Amino acid sequence: MAENEKLEAKAAKKKAKGPSVWARIAAWFRSVKAEMKKIVWESPKAVFSNTVMVLVALVVFAVVIGLLDVIFSKFIYILGILI
């Protein structure tokens, strides 16, 4: 009888802890898979178009920053000559 009570207490204690680590990891992967199915993926054409727009904007900003750098460095050089 005492052994039965010990086994029951052990089972109750294990049940109170909740699911095991592996069960929680498996549940996490299942939820990730379910969320990935909800994603609306863009078409390859839209992705290419957006990529081209980003690259063009990057080049434009690089040129503007480069021109500002040249202008300011010339200004500082001329300022150094005057002083």
Legacy VTK file of the C-alpha trace (Angstrom):
# vtk DataFile Version 3.0
C-alpha trace
ASCII
DATASET POLYDATA
POINTS 83 float
0.000 0.000 0.000
2.772 2.395 0.850
4.446 1.682 -2.478
1.225 2.480 -4.337
0.980 5.794 -2.515
4.592 6.576 -3.374
4.013 5.758 -7.041
0.830 7.835 -7.087
2.612 10.735 -5.432
5.453 10.461 -7.943
3.002 10.393 -10.880
1.101 13.385 -9.480
4.352 15.288 -8.995
5.435 14.533 -12.569
2.022 15.535 -13.910
2.134 18.831 -11.997
5.441 19.777 -13.644
3.873 19.983 -17.081
5.148 18.732 -20.415
8.742 17.675 -20.868
11.375 19.795 -22.569
11.124 17.724 -25.758
7.355 18.083 -25.852
7.684 21.874 -25.507
10.309 21.992 -28.270
8.083 19.918 -30.560
5.123 22.198 -29.811
7.265 25.246 -30.620
8.253 23.778 -34.002
4.607 22.982 -34.755
3.606 26.559 -33.969
6.438 27.913 -36.141
5.265 25.723 -39.023
1.681 26.955 -38.574
2.805 30.596 -38.566
4.941 30.085 -41.692
1.856 28.847 -43.530
0.097 32.157 -42.745
2.757 34.264 -44.490
1.753 35.842 -47.802
4.853 35.669 -49.967
5.512 38.307 -52.633
5.889 37.257 -56.235
9.439 37.019 -57.627
8.652 39.924 -59.955
7.697 42.183 -57.030
10.794 41.140 -55.077
13.025 41.935 -58.066
11.342 45.304 -58.589
11.746 46.246 -54.910
15.387 45.135 -54.955
16.123 47.327 -57.979
14.462 50.316 -56.286
16.563 49.832 -53.153
19.784 49.542 -55.164
18.983 52.694 -57.164
18.232 54.626 -53.964
21.495 53.341 -52.484
23.505 54.568 -55.470
21.774 57.973 -55.445
22.450 58.481 -51.731
26.063 57.343 -52.131
26.612 59.882 -54.926
24.995 62.704 -52.926
27.067 61.918 -49.826
30.217 61.631 -51.952
29.571 65.035 -53.567
28.930 66.629 -50.171
32.171 65.118 -48.890
34.156 66.559 -51.832
32.522 69.991 -51.425
33.154 70.149 -47.681
36.725 68.872 -47.983
37.489 71.563 -50.604
35.910 74.170 -48.326
38.039 73.023 -45.376
41.171 73.022 -47.597
40.483 76.588 -48.790
39.745 77.642 -45.210
43.103 76.194 -44.144
44.914 78.174 -46.838
43.228 81.440 -45.807
44.110 81.017 -42.140
LINES 1 84
83 0 1 2 3 4 5 6 7 8 9 10 11 12 13 14 15 16 17 18 19 20 21 22 23 24 25 26 27 28 29 30 31 32 33 34 35 36 37 38 39 40 41 42 43 44 45 46 47 48 49 50 51 52 53 54 55 56 57 58 59 60 61 62 63 64 65 66 67 68 69 70 71 72 73 74 75 76 77 78 79 80 81 82
